[in-house]
Every structure is written in structure tokens, then in C-alpha cells.
Amino acid sequence: MLANIISQQYFIQCLVYIDTNMVRAGVVQYPSDWVHGGYQEIQAPPDRYIIINQKEFFQLAGISTTECFQHAHRDWIC
């Protein structure tokens, strides 16, 4: 998977595209409304059954902390 991501900007564009799929489909009004999406897991990581490797996401986005990544992620979606 990492070999397919050619830049931080491309990674961010893919992340935003995926997180806004249900909004574009008209299923929800905001990514946080879709409980099965990555947006929820990034903004409120579960204690168990984590799907997203946040440390890997931080590295791909060039961000070093959870709080900074969550803030940037919210900004990218808006």
C-alpha cells in the first residue's frame, strides 16, 4: 500500500475522498454522521478493534501527534 502513495498531498486527497464518500452519495450530511467510516475512527479512535494504523497515517501526512493530525483532518474535510 505504501508504494502506491506517491506524496503526502496525494495521501491527503485520498483520505478526504474516502471520508466524504457517503456525503457525496447523499447518505449523510457530514462524514462524522457515518459511524462506519474512517472519519469517526480518526477523530474518536476506539479502544478496541482499531482498523486504522494512526501512526502510519501521521507519517504519511507528515504530522507527528494525534491532536495535530485530528485537527488537520477536520480542516481537510471542511
N, C-alpha and C positions, 0 to 999 in steps of 0.2 A: 504494500500500500504506500509506504513512504516514497518509493521510487516514482510513483505516479504524481506526487505533489511536487511541482517544479518551483514553486515560490510561496512565500508567506501570503502574498496577495491572492494567489490562486486558491490556497487553502481557505482563506477567509471568505472568498466568494462562494466556494463550495459549501462551507458551513452555513452561510446566510441563505443560500439557495435551498438547502435541505431543511433548515429550520423554518422557512417560510412556505414550504410546500402546501400545508393544509390551509394556510391563509389564502394563497392564490387559488386553491380549489374551492374556496368558499365554505369550508367546513367549520372554521373558527375565525375569529376576528383578529386574534393575536397569537403568536407562537406559544405563549405561556398557557393558553387555553387548551392546547393539545397535550394531554397528560402523558402520551406515549412517545413524545418527541425528545430530541436531543436538547432543545432549549431548556426544558424542565430539569434534565439531569445536570446540565452545566450550572444553572442558576441555583438549584437546590439539590446537590448531589445526595443520593440515597446512602444510607449506612451499609446496606447490603445489596448484592446483585448489581453492582456497578457495571455498566456497559462501556462507557467512555473512559479511556485512559487519559485523564486530565493532564497529567504531567507531559504526556506526548503532545497533547494539544497545545500546552503552554509553549513547548519547544518549537512546534511548527509555526505558531503565531508570533514567536519572538517575545513572549511575555513570561515573567518569572514567578508571579504569585497568583493564587486563586482569586483574591479580591480584584486584582488588576485585570485578570482575564475575564471575570464575570462582568466587570464594568465595561470593558471594551466590547464584549459580546453583546451586551444590551445596546451599546451605541451602534454597533454594526447592523443590528436588526431594525433599529428605528429609522 
